[in-house]
Amino acid sequence: MTLESLPKPVLFAHRGAKAHAPENTLSSFRLAVEHGADAIELDVKLTADGEVVVLHDTTLDRTTNGHGLLKDHSFAQVRALDAGSWFSADFAGEKVPTLAEVFEAVGQQLFINIELTNYTTPRDALVEKVVDLVRQYHMEESVLFSSFLSLNILKVRRWMPDVPAGLLADVGWAGFLARSPFGRRIAPAILHPYVADTTTELIAAQHRLGRRVHVWTVNDPEDMRRLFRDGVDGIFTDDPRLARQILTEQDGAAAAAG
């Protein structure tokens, strides 16, 4: 399972099937499989004692019953938290998973976009530890690295040159450099722009440069239809079931018309 072997557009379940389950949990990732996702996107960070865990925020407050900065808590402390009840009582007791557990649970079923999110601790050992885990679980052909940090992309390209890496572009002017020729020097093969910044012209221009375009975060059906018509290479969505439905309908209509 490689990025190039996946159908286009690739439907990445953003933090799993986030619209229907607590984000970045094993339940959310397993549900993404059921909902027809081609891949999942997840966020990794380090605990105080260096464990690679899957969590989006720098703090524990929003998606667990814990409080404070993740980096100030040991893995044992994080593991004791409830990461599901905030979403629904049906998910009470859900745990913050490790990256290794995600590989074990769905690594053979889905391609995985690993966002390196050490944005407040850019000099930590996150990239090194993630690279080691990818090698340990023989996931080199089944993962894609992404980050808003150019340094992270340069590191993974140096240490794992055969593994694809995409530069995330921030919203509006803040993402101008990532979408520019400078950004292409950081990540020659893949750009991850924000949905509102992704025009027909941008997709065409990036394709002329030989770059794939994977757009975040696409939840509106009209945005999905527009991007699919424009030949986007992939979208990140909180609702892969909806995206699959829209894509199936659009493909059916195109086949009927053709």
Backbone torsions as a table, in degrees:
resi	resn	phi	psi	omega
1	MET	NA	108.0	178.0
2	THR	-119.6	165.3	178.0
3	LEU	-59.3	-41.9	-178.1
4	GLU	-68.2	-23.7	-179.4
5	SER	-82.7	-12.6	-179.0
6	LEU	-75.6	150.1	177.0
7	PRO	-67.1	151.1	174.8
8	LYS	-105.7	138.3	-3.5
9	PRO	-76.6	146.4	176.2
10	VAL	-75.4	131.3	176.1
11	LEU	-98.2	103.4	177.8
12	PHE	-90.7	123.4	175.7
13	ALA	-80.4	110.3	-173.6
14	HIS	-71.5	110.7	-173.7
15	ARG	58.6	29.8	-175.2
16	GLY	87.7	-160.8	176.9
17	ALA	-80.6	68.4	-168.8
18	LYS	-61.4	-26.0	179.3
19	ALA	-72.9	-16.1	-172.2
20	HIS	-125.9	-2.4	-178.4
21	ALA	-155.7	159.7	-179.7
22	PRO	-62.2	129.0	-173.6
23	GLU	-58.5	149.5	174.3
24	ASN	56.0	36.2	174.6
25	THR	-120.9	163.4	178.6
26	LEU	-62.5	-34.8	177.1
27	SER	-62.1	-41.0	-179.3
28	SER	-66.8	-38.6	-179.6
29	PHE	-71.9	-40.1	178.0
30	ARG	-65.9	-36.9	178.4
31	LEU	-66.2	-33.3	177.2
32	ALA	-59.6	-37.1	176.4
33	VAL	-61.8	-47.6	-179.1
34	GLU	-62.8	-32.0	-175.3
35	HIS	-89.0	7.0	172.2
36	GLY	87.2	18.8	176.5
37	ALA	-69.5	148.8	173.1
38	ASP	-86.3	-26.1	-172.8
39	ALA	-155.7	165.7	171.8
40	ILE	-121.0	155.7	171.7
41	GLU	-116.4	137.8	178.5
42	LEU	-144.2	164.7	-176.2
43	ASP	-117.0	132.5	-179.2
44	VAL	-118.9	145.7	176.8
45	LYS	-147.4	172.0	178.0
46	LEU	-106.1	141.2	169.5
47	THR	-78.2	176.6	-178.9
48	ALA	-60.5	-31.0	-179.5
49	ASP	-101.2	17.7	167.9
50	GLY	86.7	16.5	176.6
51	GLU	-84.0	136.9	177.6
52	VAL	-84.2	110.6	-179.5
53	VAL	-116.9	164.2	-176.3
54	VAL	-105.4	105.9	-177.8
55	LEU	-156.9	138.8	-177.6
56	HIS	-83.3	-50.3	-172.2
57	ASP	-78.8	159.5	172.7
58	THR	-74.5	-22.2	179.2
59	THR	-109.2	164.3	-178.7
60	LEU	-90.8	-10.8	-164.7
61	ASP	-64.7	-40.7	-170.9
62	ARG	-74.9	-40.0	-170.7
63	THR	-115.1	10.5	172.6
64	THR	-142.2	177.1	174.4
65	ASN	-92.4	16.1	176.1
66	GLY	-95.1	177.6	-178.3
67	HIS	-141.2	148.0	175.7
68	GLY	98.6	-176.6	-176.4
69	LEU	-76.6	136.8	176.5
70	LEU	-56.5	-42.8	-173.8
71	LYS	-65.3	-13.6	178.3
72	ASP	-95.0	3.1	-177.1
73	HIS	-117.5	141.7	175.4
74	SER	-74.2	165.5	177.3
75	PHE	-62.2	-39.6	178.9
76	ALA	-59.6	-40.9	178.2
77	GLN	-65.7	-42.3	179.8
78	VAL	-67.3	-38.2	-177.1
79	ARG	-65.8	-25.5	-178.8
80	ALA	-78.2	-7.7	-174.8
81	LEU	-84.9	159.4	175.2
82	ASP	-97.2	117.6	-178.2
83	ALA	-107.8	16.3	-177.6
84	GLY	-124.5	-30.0	-173.4
85	SER	-63.0	-29.6	179.7
86	TRP	-60.1	-29.3	-178.2
87	PHE	-86.2	-47.3	-178.6
88	SER	-168.4	148.4	176.1
89	ALA	-61.2	-23.0	178.7
90	ASP	-62.8	-21.3	-177.2
91	PHE	-110.6	17.7	178.6
92	ALA	-56.0	135.2	179.1
93	GLY	90.1	-3.8	176.4
94	GLU	-59.5	140.2	-176.8
95	LYS	-106.1	156.2	169.3
96	VAL	-71.1	118.4	-175.9
97	PRO	-83.6	159.4	168.4
98	THR	-87.1	160.6	176.3
99	LEU	-62.8	-37.3	178.8
100	ALA	-60.3	-40.7	179.4
101	GLU	-65.3	-36.2	176.8
102	VAL	-65.4	-43.9	176.9
103	PHE	-56.9	-43.9	-178.3
104	GLU	-68.2	-36.4	-174.4
105	ALA	-78.4	-45.4	-173.4
106	VAL	-132.3	6.8	-175.8
107	GLY	-62.8	-23.2	178.7
108	GLN	-94.0	-3.7	-177.1
109	GLN	-109.8	-28.3	-174.3
110	LEU	-136.2	147.1	167.7
111	PHE	-71.4	149.4	-173.6
112	ILE	-128.0	123.6	170.4
113	ASN	-92.0	116.3	-180.0
114	ILE	-100.9	108.9	175.3
115	GLU	-87.1	122.7	178.8
116	LEU	-85.1	105.5	-167.3
117	THR	-112.9	37.5	175.9
118	ASN	-82.6	53.5	-172.1
119	TYR	-71.6	-25.3	177.2
120	THR	-97.7	-7.7	178.8
121	THR	-135.1	59.3	-169.8
122	PRO	-64.8	-15.7	-178.8
123	ARG	-100.1	11.3	180.0
124	ASP	-77.5	-174.8	-174.2
125	ALA	-96.0	19.9	-176.0
126	LEU	-57.1	-52.1	-174.7
127	VAL	-60.2	-44.5	179.8
128	GLU	-60.0	-44.3	-177.8
129	LYS	-68.3	-37.2	178.3
130	VAL	-67.4	-43.0	177.4
131	VAL	-58.7	-42.4	178.5
132	ASP	-61.6	-41.6	179.7
133	LEU	-66.8	-40.6	177.8
134	VAL	-59.4	-42.4	178.3
135	ARG	-68.1	-42.9	-178.0
136	GLN	-59.8	-38.6	-177.9
137	TYR	-96.1	7.5	177.0
138	HIS	54.6	47.0	-177.1
139	MET	-102.4	14.9	-173.8
140	GLU	-56.0	-33.7	-177.5
141	GLU	-93.2	0.0	-173.5
142	SER	-119.0	11.9	-179.4
143	VAL	-131.5	158.4	174.2
144	LEU	-132.1	131.6	175.7
145	PHE	-93.4	145.0	172.3
146	SER	-146.1	157.7	178.1
147	SER	-171.9	154.4	169.6
148	PHE	-80.6	-15.9	-177.8
149	LEU	-89.6	118.1	178.4
150	SER	-58.6	-38.1	-179.1
151	LEU	-58.8	-40.8	178.8
152	ASN	-62.7	-43.3	-179.5
153	ILE	-64.9	-41.3	179.1
154	LEU	-64.4	-37.8	178.3
155	LYS	-63.7	-49.7	-176.4
156	VAL	-68.3	-32.6	177.3
157	ARG	-66.8	-32.6	178.4
158	ARG	-75.1	-42.1	-174.9
159	TRP	-86.2	-28.4	179.2
160	MET	-135.7	70.4	-172.6
161	PRO	-63.0	-21.3	-178.5
162	ASP	-90.9	-3.2	179.2
163	VAL	-95.8	129.7	-177.7
164	PRO	-64.1	148.0	180.0
165	ALA	-140.7	132.7	-179.1
166	GLY	-119.5	136.3	177.6
167	LEU	-88.1	124.3	176.5
168	LEU	-79.8	132.1	178.1
169	ALA	-102.2	127.9	178.2
170	ASP	-68.5	174.7	-175.1
171	VAL	-74.8	138.0	171.8
172	GLY	61.3	-139.6	-176.8
173	TRP	-61.6	-28.1	179.8
174	ALA	-62.9	-24.1	179.8
175	GLY	-101.6	10.7	-174.9
176	PHE	-59.8	-45.5	-177.6
177	LEU	-64.2	-39.0	179.6
178	ALA	-62.9	-34.2	-179.1
179	ARG	-86.4	-4.2	-175.5
180	SER	-91.8	175.7	174.8
181	PRO	-56.7	-28.1	176.6
182	PHE	-62.4	-43.6	178.8
183	GLY	-62.0	-34.6	178.8
184	ARG	-65.4	-29.7	177.0
185	ARG	-68.0	-31.5	178.9
186	ILE	-76.5	-47.3	-177.8
187	ALA	-131.8	87.7	-173.9
188	PRO	-64.3	-26.7	-168.8
189	ALA	-99.1	-26.0	-170.3
190	ILE	-144.0	135.8	172.7
191	LEU	-121.1	138.4	175.7
192	HIS	-117.4	87.7	-179.5
193	PRO	-89.2	162.1	176.3
194	TYR	-75.4	148.8	-172.9
195	VAL	-56.9	-43.9	-176.5
196	ALA	-69.4	-18.7	179.3
197	ASP	-94.2	-3.3	-174.1
198	THR	-97.0	104.4	179.5
199	THR	-104.0	168.2	173.7
200	THR	-55.3	-41.5	-177.9
201	GLU	-66.2	-40.8	179.6
202	LEU	-62.8	-45.9	-180.0
203	ILE	-60.5	-46.0	-179.4
204	ALA	-63.0	-41.8	-179.3
205	ALA	-64.9	-42.0	179.2
206	GLN	-67.6	-37.4	177.6
207	HIS	-64.6	-37.0	177.0
208	ARG	-63.1	-27.9	178.5
209	LEU	-86.9	0.2	179.8
210	GLY	81.0	19.4	-178.3
211	ARG	-102.8	141.8	169.8
212	ARG	-77.9	152.0	177.8
213	VAL	-125.4	115.0	176.1
214	HIS	-115.5	121.0	-167.7
215	VAL	-103.6	136.9	176.2
216	TRP	-118.2	157.6	-33.3
217	THR	-101.7	125.5	-165.1
218	VAL	-107.7	105.8	-178.4
219	ASN	-120.3	-17.1	-179.6
220	ASP	-84.0	129.3	-178.6
221	PRO	-56.8	-36.8	-179.9
222	GLU	-67.7	-37.5	174.8
223	ASP	-63.4	-40.6	177.7
224	MET	-60.0	-49.4	-178.9
225	ARG	-60.4	-43.2	-179.4
226	ARG	-61.4	-48.1	-176.9
227	LEU	-68.1	-38.8	177.1
228	PHE	-62.6	-42.4	178.1
229	ARG	-62.7	-34.2	-176.8
230	ASP	-81.9	-0.3	175.3
231	GLY	81.5	28.8	178.7
232	VAL	-61.3	149.3	-177.0
233	ASP	-84.3	-20.9	179.1
234	GLY	-175.3	158.1	173.8
235	ILE	-133.4	148.6	169.5
236	PHE	-99.2	126.9	-176.6
237	THR	-139.6	146.3	175.5
238	ASP	-76.1	-15.1	-173.8
239	ASP	-130.9	77.9	-177.8
240	PRO	-62.9	-27.8	177.9
241	ARG	-63.9	-43.8	176.7
242	LEU	-63.9	-44.6	-179.4
243	ALA	-61.6	-40.7	178.1
244	ARG	-63.3	-40.6	178.5
245	GLN	-62.4	-46.8	-180.0
246	ILE	-62.1	-44.0	-178.4
247	LEU	-65.4	-40.8	179.1
248	THR	-64.0	-43.3	177.5
249	GLU	-62.1	-43.2	-177.8
250	GLN	-67.5	-41.5	178.5
251	ASP	-65.1	-38.3	178.3
252	GLY	-64.9	-41.6	178.7
253	ALA	-65.1	-40.4	179.5
254	ALA	-65.4	-40.4	179.2
255	ALA	-66.3	-37.7	178.9
256	ALA	-67.2	-37.0	-178.4
257	ALA	-75.1	-28.5	-175.6
258	GLY	-88.6	NA	NA
